[in-house]
Amino acid sequence: MKIIRLGGIDIGSNSVRLLVANAIPDRNEVLFKKSSLSRLPIRLGEDAFLKGKISKRNIERLLWGMEAFDRIVKVNGVQWCRACATSALRESSNGAEVVERVKAETGIAIDIIEGLEEARLLFGTNVLRDFKTEEDAFLYMDVGGGSTEFTLLSEGAPQASRSFRIGTLRVLQGTDDKNEWKAMREWLKEVVAGMDEVAMIGSGGNINRLFKMSGKAPGVPLSRDYLEAQYVFLQKFTPDELVKRLDLNTDRADVIVPACKIYVSAMEWAGSLKMFVPKVGLSDGIVRDLYRVHFAQKP
């Protein structure tokens, strides 16, 4: 059996992740199997969205993390790996400097990607194949610490994509812009106009956690009523209480409520009543895109 080992590094606003996956060509399809997933609670967004630049402390932590990731990649025999950074490094005044230093000290080249490229990679995870439903249109939604990406999928192909500077850390810090919320509302209403109900597909650590809390079986969607109820329920507790009562990680407990606000708002404006949660993210999209670029069409 032929196995191709690929790595995807997602340098986000709330955390940094490395996915090592095995790509297994099987006749007319490729199976992707997770080999390892590492997550580091480095909040670059706390610096980027409040101070406008990454602090020396977090640069050091990022360097340590990239050194560790480089070793994990080598131990796993990864053939191709790509590191992508999103809104935190994109909006930091010293983002390019951080990228240069990481390259010089760890050998890892970081691509700072725009919102539309992030949306393309997320769509590249091909989540539609996992769902057999009556809907012929889906709205893919990824909520990060600094931005939210949407891709409208109809008849198996993307029809429209847009990125908004609305994320969990921005809401938590109060740095979100009401005009950006307005723009997101107007775009969502416009993009689904004339369609029957559009089901949502959600990705990101917060929606994955909310799905786990629901106790639903894989493939069963969350209802908007459930997410609205969770939004109300979770606001009753402090982040410390959420850690103790619901066993949330400390870096999840303070952003899960802002995430609920974003998900519920988007579902309301898109007229969507349910959300599928395939538990995929940017690192999955990076891995699949690496296979497409380097191995598709090859024997």
Secondary structure, 3 states (H helix, E strand, C coil): CCCEEEEEEEECCCCEEEEEEEEEEECCEEEEEEEEEEEECCCHHHHHHHHCCCCHHHHHHHHHHHHHHHHHHHHCCCCEEEEEECHHHHHCCCHHHHHHHHHHHHCCCEEECCHHHHHHHHHCCCHHHHCCCCCCEEEEEEECCCCEEEEEEECCEEEEEEEECCCHHHHHHCCCCHHHHHHHHHHHHHHCCCCCCCEEEEECHHHHHHHHHHCCCCCCCEEHHHHHHHHHHHCCCCHHHHHHHHCCCHHHHCCHHHHHHHHHHHHHHHCCCEEECCCCCHHHHHHHHHHHHHCCCCC
